[in-house]
Amino acid sequence: MSEIRFSEDGRQQGTITSHSLDAEELRMISAAVNWDSPNDWAEYVYECAGRSVFFRSPTRNATVEDTLRGDFDGLQLIGAGGNFSRVQNRISLRESVVVQPVNSENHAHIDPLNRIGQLREFAADGSLVLTYRTYMPLHGMDQGEAEKRETYTGILRSIVNAISQQSRNIGFVVPELAAKGILEGHHDDVGNPLPCQVYRVPRTKRFAGQIIQEILDEAHGEPADFNLSFQESQYFMGKALRNFHGLGLAYMDSHPGNFSLLKGTSETKLYLTDLGSISNIGNDPHYDKYRALDVYLFLQPMFAMAERLEAYLRSDFGRSFLSDSSKAMTYFTYCTLRGYFSPEEKKHGEQIVDRDVNALAPYVTECVRENHIQEFCDVFSMIPISAPTCGNIAKVSFLEQS
């Protein structure tokens, strides 16, 4: 597996302004934020992303059942360092990773950050308009995104907890804010200090990393079923997006690097993260187009990942997991639509029946593969959303915190 180390040349200073970490966790996070011999804690690092470093807590140890309840033993430090290669779309099994400190200069124009910073909204006439973030630091985040991430993470965690207390299953869990701070000497393009945050997260890789781990396991003789992993993730994300939309929210960033598949002995859930791109669409006149767009923005990177995985397995292992690419993608789409349109408490007339999902899946698949995003949103938005799991208790919880 990849070795993850902090750059020996890194220099950075920061201040943790509030936290709920224990003493040992705070020492570890402070060392990373301030680049104060961070490699003394390298043994606790299990993953790195473009602007995040993931640690296992030195004092906590969660079971799978704990994780499914939202009690985590991982810590994600976001906005205080990362690795640029981790934002590029490629599959790598043997790469050594060096964590670099934040560079507050504007990198919004650099590929692939310019694509990551793409924003989508609907004009008054319902046409899709693409804009771009005007400021993006390297390995850091700006104040506006940090505030949205904190706000919506808190809202959704409150909703998940409230529903769990009712012995109902919403099908996903989300992080918990554990600390926040600022980086000294780093400011955005209007002079605001760059923030950093720490979240309690499950100590598991994101879905893309989980698939890579399955490749490694298979290479060592362990059983792997890539198709099943894709099917389960597509179904549960369809379910999660339905619940988001039932709350008047759009995820807008549900790519394979932003969720994990959590499997216990008797239940499966998704862990959803990076909630700073959520949009409040409940009162938007184009609400239905936004929920269509949200589904499209999930399917497109999932298809791309499946195709990259197929190419990688063929070139390096001489095998395939997509015996028929078109049929496989259509079935992946079917799983998403089943999750999205089939409420847990089925009532006559409340859900699209299987034959309708079967008929819709090939059309949706073609739209996504051919990049017909406007057509997809126009057609999909005319299909009514089914009843979400969240129900009134979640809506009340959401309104109280909005």
N, C-alpha and C positions, 0 to 999 in steps of 0.2 A: 504493500500500500504506500501511498504518498507520504513522504516525510514533510512535516510542516515546521518551519523555523521562522523566527523573527529576524529581520535584517540587522546585521551587526552595525551597520552605518546609520540606522534610524535614529531620528531625534524628534521628540514631541513632548509637550507638556499639557496637562489637562487637570481639571478639578471636578471631582464627583460632588455634585451639589445636594443630592438626596438619594437615599437608598434603603433597601430592606435586606441587604446582604449580611451574612454573618462575617465575623472578623477575618477568617481565612479566605473567604471568597473576595472580600474587599481588598485584601493584600494582593491577591492574584490579578484582579481587574485593574487596580491602581498601577501595578507594575506594567501592564500592557498599555494602558492609556498614556502613561508617562515615559514609556520606553526605558524603564528602570530595570535593567537585567531581565527582560521578559522571557528570555530563553530558560531561565530558572524554572519557569512554569510550563515549558514546552510539552512535557509529558502529559499535561492535562488537555492539550489542544487536539481535537479530533477532526476538525474541518475548517476550511477557510473559503470565503466567498469574495466577491469584488470589493466589498466594504464591510465585511464581518469576519470575526474570528470566533470560533465555537470552542468552549471549554467544558469539560466535565467538572461538576462541582467537587471540590476536594472533601466536602463534608456530607454530601447527600448521595443516596443510592436508591433510585426508583425502580420498581418492578414494572412489567408491562401493564398490569392492571392499574398501577398508580398513574402511568402515562395516559391511559385511556380515560382516567378521571380528570386529567389536567394537572396532575402533580408531577413536576419534572425535575430532573437532576442535571440538566445541561444549562449553560449560560451563553447567550449570544451577545457579544460586544459588537455593536454596530455604530459606524461613523468614526472609528478610531484606527482604521487600518484595514488592509486587505491585499488582494493579489489580482492584477489586471487580467491575467490569463483566465481567471475564473468567470469573467463576464463574457467570454467568447464561447461560441457554440461548437464544442468539440468533445470527443470522448477520449479520455486518457486514463491509463491504469498505473503507469509507473513514473509519474511526474513528481519531482520534488518541488515543494512550494515554499516561497519566501514571502512572508508578510511584510508589506511596506507601509510606512506611515502615511498620514493624510497629506495630500497636496491640495491646498485651497484655491489654486489657480483654476480658472474656468476651463473645463474640459468638455463642455457641451457639444462642441463641434467635432470631436474625435470619434471615429468609428471603433467599437460599436456603441459607445455611450450616446451618440446622437440618435441611434435607433431605439435604445432603451428609454431615452427621454422623450420619445414621441407621445403626444397627447391626442386624444380623439374626443370630439364632441359633435353634437348635431346642431346644425343651423336651424333657423326658424322654419325653413321649408322642408326639414327632415333630411337634408343631405349631410353626409359625413364630412367633417372638416378636420384636417390634420394640422396640428401645431407642434411646437417643440419647446422643451424647457430651455430657458435662456441661460441658466446657470447650473452647472453640475461639477462639484469638486471630485477629485480622484480619491477613491477609498473613503469618502466622507459623505455627509448628507447635510441639506440645508435646514433651516429652522422650521419652515412651513411643513416640510415632509415629516419632520420629527414630531411636530405637534399633531398632525393627522394620524400618524402611526400610534402615538400614545392614546389619543382620543378614541379611535375606533377599536383598538385592541382592548381598552377598558370596557367599552360598550359591549363588544361581542363576548368578552369573557364573562361579564355580568349576565348576559342572556344565556350562555351555555350553562352557567351555574344554576340559574333560576329554573331552567328546563330540567336539569339533572335532579333538582330537588323535587320535581314533580314525577320522577321516575320515567321520564320520557327521554328519547335519544335523538338528538339533533344531527348526529352523524359526523361531527367534527369537534376538535378542540383548538384553542388558540394560545399564544404565549401569555406570559404575565410580566408586566414591567417590574424590574427589580432595582434599577438605578438609572440616574441620568446625570449628565454633566456637560461641561463645555471644554473646548480645546483652546488653550491660551495662544494668542498670536495668529489664529486662523479665523478669517472672516469671509463672509459671502460678498457678492458684488455690490451690496448696499450697506455693508459695514456691520451686519449682525454676526456675533460669534457663532462658529460652527458647533452644533451640539453632538453629543454621543449618548447612547442609551444601552442599557443592559436588560435583556429579557430572559426569564426562565423558560427554557425550551426542552423538548424531548431530546435525549441523547441518541439521536438516530439521524442518518443522512437524509437529505431531501430526495425526492423521488428519482431524479436523475442519478444521484449517487447510489441510491438503493439498487437501481438497475445495473450500474457498474459493479456493485458488490455481488449481484447475482452472477454476472459474467465471471468474476473471480472465483466464486464458489463452485460454479460449474467446471471451471478449468481444473479445480482440485477434486473433482469427482462428486461434488454435492449436487442434488437435484435442483433445477431451476426451471421456472415456467414464466417466461417473459410475457406471453400472451395473457395469462391469468392476472399478472400484476397490472398490465395495461387495462384490462377489462374492469378489474375492481376499482382502480383509481378513477376511471372514466365514470363509472356508476356513482361512486360516492361524491365526485366533484359535481356531477349533475344535481345530486341531492342537495349539496351544500349551496350551489348557486341558486337553486330554487328558494332556499331559506333566506339567503341574502336578499334576493329580489322581493320576497315577501315582507321584508323589513324596510323596503324602499332603498336598499343599498346595492351598488354594483362593485364587485371585487376589482375588476379592471387589470389584474396582474396575476392571474392564476396559472402561470407557466410551471414546468416541472421542477424548477429550482425553488419554488415557493410553497411546496406542500410535501408531506410525507405520508406514506401508507402505514398505518398502525394496526397490527393484527394481534389480537389476544386469543385466548383459548375459545371464547364464545362470542366475540364481537370484533368488528373491524370499523375503524374510523379514519378520517383524514386529520392530519395536523396542518393547519393553515397559518401562514406567516407572511411577513412583509405586507402589512395592512395599510401602509401609508399612501397607497394609490386609490383607496376606496372613494367612491363618489356617492353622495346622497342624491338619489334620483327620484325619491318618492313623490315629489310635487312637480317634477319636470314634465312638460307637455309631451316629451318624447321618451317617457318612461319605458314603453314597450320596445322601442328601438334600442335603448341602452341595455336592457336585459338580453336582447338578441346579440348585441355586440359583445356582451360579457361572455356568452356561450362561445361565440366565434373566437374570442381571444384566448379561450382555453383550448379549443380543438386545434387551432393552427399550430402552436408550438408542440403539442402532443404528437401530431402527425409528423412534424419535422424531426422530432426526437426519435420516433419509431423508424423513420427512414434512415437516419444517421446510424442508429443501432443496427439495422439490417445491413447497411453497407459495411460497417465495421466487422460484424460477425462473418460476412462473406469473405472479406479481404484477409482478415487475421486468423479466423478459425475455420474457414471453409464450410460454414453452415448457415442456416437461415431460420428465422423465426416467423417470417411472413411468407408462407407458401404461395399465397395469392395476395399481393399488396392491396389491390382494390377491394377485395372482399374483406380483408382484415380491417382496413380503415373504416369500411362501412359498418362492420360489427362493433368496432370501438365507438363509433358515433351512436349506434343503437344503444349501447350501454349507457352513454351519457344522457341520451334522450329518455331512456327508461328511468334513470335517477331523477331527471328534471321533471318529467310529466306524471310520475306515478306516486301519489301521496301514500304514506304509510297506512293511514286510516281511509281505505277506499270506500267511496260511496257512489252509487249509480249516477252517471253523468258528470262526475267530478274530475275524471282523468281521461286522457287520450288512451284508447285501448291499444293492445299490442299491434293489431293490424295497421293502425294509423302510424305508430312509431316505425314499424317495418317499412311502410311506404315513404315516410319522411326521411329516413336515414340515408338512402342513396343520394337524394337531392342535396341534403346538408353536406354530405361528404364531398360531392362534386363542387359545391360552392366554395368550400374551404380549400380544397386542393387546387382549384383554379383561381383562387384569390378574388372571388366575386363577393366582396364584403358588403357593398351597398345592397345588392340584390338579396343577399342572405338576411340582412337586417330588415329590409322591407317586407319579406315574406314571413320570416320567423316571428316578427313582432305582432302578426295578426293572430297567432295561436295563443289562447289565454293561458295564464300561469295556473298551475294546480295549487291546492291548499298547502301552504308550508307547514312544517312541523312546529315552527316557533309559536304560532297561534297568538292569542291576545296577551299572554304573560310576557312574551318577548317584546311585543309592540309597546306595552306599558313600560317595561324596563328601558327600552330604547328611547322613548319619549322623555322619560325622567332624566336621562343623561344628555340629551341633545341640547 
